[in-house]
Amino acid sequence: MNRALPPDERLNVRTSLPFLAFHLIPLAAIWTGVPAGAVALAVVSYVVRMFFITAGYHRYFAHRSYRLPRWAQAVMAFGGTTALQKGPLWWAAHHRDHHRWSDTERDVHSPTRGFWWSHVGWILCDKYSATDESRIRDFAKYPELRWLNRNDWVGPVSLAVASFLLAGWAGLVIGFGASTIAVWHGTFLVNSMAHVVGRRRYVTSDTSRNSAIIAVLTLGEGWHNNHHHYQASARQGFRWWEWDPSFYALWLLERVGIVRDLKRP
């Protein structure tokens, strides 16, 4: 398959090795065991980091669906880095390009190129490794966000250390390692499957679909057709029964005065 791809779209084995090797970490549970405390830590870590990705990287930095004071913006960016999905400027800039060119050859993770490419292939090649700050000028003007984007390792290393201090080696292996992998693939499912499986409520220029299963796994991101219909909305579950915990949390933060101008459909 690589022979048919341009060099910059091929799997870069050297730079991809850390990501691929990371998937072996849960095997260490054979040695550490799987204590209840480590499992609880993994669940909490998954939910909190998924919130930082869905509500922070996606709905805030990519779509500006609400406003935050500068200190909270920095917290949201730092929290997002703990999910090991690179920096906030990189993530949001590429996501904006996805919406601009959705399902076309210029879509960074177009589902028309197959599951592997849309799930992880586009991340593991060289073509999209850099941050195009011209696509994210509104946030690239903040030095603290540029610093976090360059030093996106600080967040996950801090969380890994905290996980070890809280629950020992099992906390590191299960609480941090296994939960990181789960957050990765939960997030990636939106790219690879939310344009393939599910129902279409709205006619859009792309193939976006609504999936309750993906919504449960990603705190509400599975209502993808809703999202492509009204990208500026902080709420993606438009109906009362459409599970969207990221929005519920943002609503609570709005009630206490941290979040402002929370956009709704």
For each residue, the residues with C-beta under 8 A, 3 or more apart:
1: 4 5
2: 5 10 11
3:
4: 1
5: 1 2 9 10 125
6: 9 10 127
7: 10 126
8: 125 126 127
9: 5 6 121 125 127
10: 2 5 6 7 125
11: 2 16 121 124 125
12: 15 16 124 125 126
13: 16 17
14: 17
15: 12 18 124 126 129
16: 11 12 13 19 20 124
17: 13 14 20 21
18: 15 21 22
19: 16 22 23 120 123 124
20: 16 17 23
21: 17 18 24
22: 18 19 25 177 180 181
23: 19 20 26 181
24: 21 27
25: 22 28 173 177 178 181
26: 23 29 173 174 177 178 181
27: 24 30
28: 25 31 32 169 173 177
29: 26 32 33 34 170 173 174 178
30: 27
31: 28 169
32: 28 29 38 168 169 170 173 174
33: 29 170
34: 29 38 39 170 174
35: 38 39 167 170
36: 39 40
37: 40 41 166 167 170 171
38: 32 34 35 41 42 167 168 170 171 173 174 175
39: 34 35 36 42 43 174
40: 36 37 43 44
41: 37 38 44 45 163 166 167 171 174 175 176 179
42: 38 39 45 46 174 175 176 178 179 182
43: 39 40 46 47 179
44: 40 41 47 48
45: 41 42 48 49 159 163 175 176 179 180
46: 42 43 49 50 179 182 183 186
47: 43 44 50 51 219
48: 44 45 51 52 79
49: 45 46 52 53 79 80 82 83 179 180 183
50: 46 47 53 54 83 183 186 187 218 219 246
51: 47 48 54 55 56 79 219 245 246 249
52: 48 49 55 56 57 76 79 80 82 83
53: 49 50 56 57 58 80 83 85 183 187
54: 50 51 57 58 59 218 219 220 221 246
55: 51 52 58 59 60 76 219 234 246 247 249 250
56: 51 52 53 59 60 61 76 77 79 80 88
57: 52 53 54 60 61 62 80 85 88 91 92 95
58: 53 54 55 61 62 63 91 92 95 221
59: 54 55 56 62 63 65 66 234 236 246 250
60: 55 56 57 63 64 65 66 68 73 76
61: 56 57 58 64 76 77 80 88 89 91 92 136 139
62: 57 58 59 91 92 95 96
63: 58 59 60 231 232
64: 60 61 67 138 232
65: 59 60 232 233 234 262 263
66: 59 60 234 250 254 259 260 261 262 263
67: 64 259 260 261
68: 60 72 73 76 258 259 260
69: 72 73 258
70: 73 74 142
71: 74 75
72: 68 69 75 76 258 259
73: 60 68 69 70 76 77 142 145
74: 70 71 77 78 144 145 148
75: 71 72 78 79
76: 52 55 56 60 61 68 72 73 79 80 88
77: 56 61 73 74 80 81 87 88 144 145 148
78: 74 75 81 82 148 154 155
79: 48 49 51 52 56 75 76 82 155
80: 49 52 53 56 57 61 76 77 83 85 88 91 155
81: 77 78 84 85 86 87 88 148 152 153 154 155 156
82: 49 52 78 79 155 156 158 159
83: 49 50 52 53 80 156 180 183 184 187
84: 81 156 180 183 184
85: 53 57 80 81 91 183 184 187
86: 81 90 91 149 152
87: 77 81 90 91 131 145 148 149 150 152
88: 56 57 61 76 77 80 81 91 92 139 145 148 149
89: 61 92 93 131 133 136 139 140 145 146 149
90: 86 87 93 94 130 131 149 152
91: 57 58 61 62 80 85 86 87 88 94 95
92: 57 58 61 62 88 89 95 96 136 139
93: 89 90 96 97 131 132 133 135 136
94: 90 91 97 98 108 128 135
95: 57 58 62 91 92 98 99
96: 62 92 93 99 100 135 136
97: 93 94 100 101 106 107 108 135
98: 94 95 101 102 107 108 109 191
99: 95 96 102 228 231
100: 96 97 106
101: 97 98 104 105 106 107 108 110
102: 98 99 107 110 205 206 208 228
103: 107 110 111 112 195 205 206 207
104: 101 107 110
105: 101 110
106: 97 100 101
107: 97 98 101 102 103 104 110 112
108: 94 97 98 101 122 128
109: 98 117 118 119 122 191 192
110: 101 102 103 104 105 107 113 117 118
111: 103 114 115 118 191 192 193 195 196 207
112: 103 107
113: 110 117 118 121
114: 111 117 118 121
115: 111 118 119 192 193
116: 119 120 121
117: 109 110 113 114 121 122
118: 109 110 111 113 114 115 121 122 191 192 195
119: 109 115 116 185 188 189 191 192
120: 19 116 123 124 188
121: 9 11 113 114 116 117 118 124 125
122: 108 109 117 118 125 127 128
123: 19 120 128
124: 11 12 15 16 19 120 121
125: 5 8 9 10 11 12 121 122 128 129
126: 7 8 12 15 129
127: 6 8 9 122
128: 94 108 122 123 125
129: 15 125 126
130: 90
131: 87 89 90 93 136 149
132: 93 135 136
133: 89 93 136 137 140
134: 137
135: 93 94 96 97 132
136: 61 89 92 93 96 131 132 133 139 140
137: 133 134 140 141
138: 64 141
139: 61 88 89 92 136 142 145
140: 89 133 136 137 145 146
141: 137 138
142: 70 73 139 145 146
143: 146 147
144: 74 77 147 148
145: 73 74 77 87 88 89 139 140 142 148 149
146: 89 140 142 143 149 150
147: 143 144 150 151
148: 74 77 78 81 87 88 144 145 151 152 154 155
149: 86 87 88 89 90 131 145 146 152
150: 87 146 147
151: 147 148 154
152: 81 86 87 90 148 149 155 156
153: 81 156 157
154: 78 81 148 151 157 158
155: 78 79 80 81 82 148 152 158 159
156: 81 82 83 84 152 153 159 160 180
157: 153 154 160 161
158: 82 154 155 161 162
159: 45 82 155 156 162 163 176
160: 156 157 163 164 172 176
161: 157 158 164 165
162: 158 159 165 166
163: 41 45 159 160 166 167 171 172 175 176
164: 160 161 167 168 169 171 172 176
165: 161 162 171
166: 37 41 162 163 171 175
167: 35 37 38 41 163 164 170 171 172 174 175
168: 32 38 164 171 172
169: 28 31 32 164 172 173
170: 29 32 33 34 35 37 38 167 173 174 175
171: 37 38 41 163 164 165 166 167 168 174 175 176
172: 160 163 164 167 168 169 175 176 177
173: 25 26 28 29 32 38 169 170 176 177 178
174: 26 29 32 34 38 39 41 42 167 170 171 177 178 179
175: 38 41 42 45 163 166 167 170 171 172 178 179
176: 41 42 45 159 160 163 164 171 172 173 179 180
177: 22 25 26 28 172 173 174 180 181
178: 25 26 29 42 173 174 175 181 182
179: 41 42 43 45 46 49 174 175 176 182 183
180: 22 45 49 83 84 156 176 177 183 184
181: 22 23 25 26 177 178 184 185
182: 42 46 178 179 185 186
183: 46 49 50 53 83 84 85 179 180 186 187
184: 83 84 85 180 181 187 188
185: 119 181 182 188 189
186: 46 50 182 183 189 217 218
187: 50 53 83 85 183 184 190 191 218 221
188: 119 120 184 185 191 192
189: 119 185 186 192 193 194 214 217 218
190: 187 193 194 214 218 221 222 224
191: 98 109 111 118 119 187 188 194 195
192: 109 111 115 118 119 188 189 196
193: 111 115 189 190 196 197 211 214
194: 189 190 191 197 198 208 209 211 214 221 222 224
195: 103 111 118 191 206 207 208 209 224
196: 111 192 193 207 209
197: 193 194 209 211
198: 194 209 210 211 212 214 222 224 225
199: 209 210 225
200: 203 204 207 208 209 210 225
201: 210 225 226 229
202: 225 226 228 229
203: 200
204: 200 208 225 228 229
205: 102 103
206: 102 103 195 228
207: 103 111 195 196 200
208: 102 194 195 200 204 224 225 227 228 229
209: 194 195 196 197 198 199 200 224 225
210: 198 199 200 201 215 222 223 224 225 226 242
211: 193 194 197 198 214 215 222 223 224
212: 198 215 216 222 242 243
213: 216 217 222
214: 189 190 193 194 198 211 217 218 221 222 224
215: 210 211 212 218 219 220 221 222 223 236 237 242 243 244
216: 212 213 222 243
217: 186 189 213 214 222
218: 50 54 186 187 189 190 214 215 221 222
219: 47 50 51 54 55 215 244 245 246
220: 54 215 223 236 237 242 243 244 245 246 247
221: 54 58 187 190 194 214 215 218 224 227 236 246
222: 190 194 198 210 211 212 213 214 215 216 217 218
223: 210 211 215 220 226 227 236 237 238 242 244
224: 190 194 195 198 208 209 210 211 214 221 227 228 236
225: 198 199 200 201 202 204 208 209 210 228 229
226: 201 202 210 223 229 230 233 236 237 238 242 265
227: 208 221 223 224 230 231 233 236
228: 99 102 202 204 206 208 224 225 231
229: 201 202 204 208 225 226
230: 226 227 233 265
231: 63 99 227 228
232: 63 64 65 263
233: 65 226 227 230 236 238 263 264 265
234: 55 59 65 66 247 250 262 263 264
235: 238 244 247 263 264 265
236: 59 215 220 221 223 224 226 227 233 242 244 246 247
237: 215 220 223 226 241 242 243 244 247
238: 223 226 233 235 242 265
239: 242
240:
241: 237
242: 210 212 215 220 223 226 236 237 238 239
243: 212 215 216 220 237
244: 215 219 220 223 235 236 237 247 248
245: 51 219 220 248 249
246: 50 51 54 55 59 219 220 221 236 249 250
247: 55 220 234 235 236 237 244 250 251
248: 244 245 251 252
249: 51 55 245 246 252 253
250: 55 59 66 234 246 247 253 254 259 262
251: 247 248 254 255 259 262
252: 248 249 255 256
253: 249 250 256 258 259
254: 66 250 251 257 258 259 260 262
255: 251 252
256: 252 253
257: 254 260
258: 68 69 72 253 254
259: 66 67 68 72 250 251 253 254 262
260: 66 67 68 254 257
261: 66 67
262: 65 66 234 250 251 254 259
263: 65 66 232 233 234 235
264: 233 234 235
265: 226 230 233 235 238
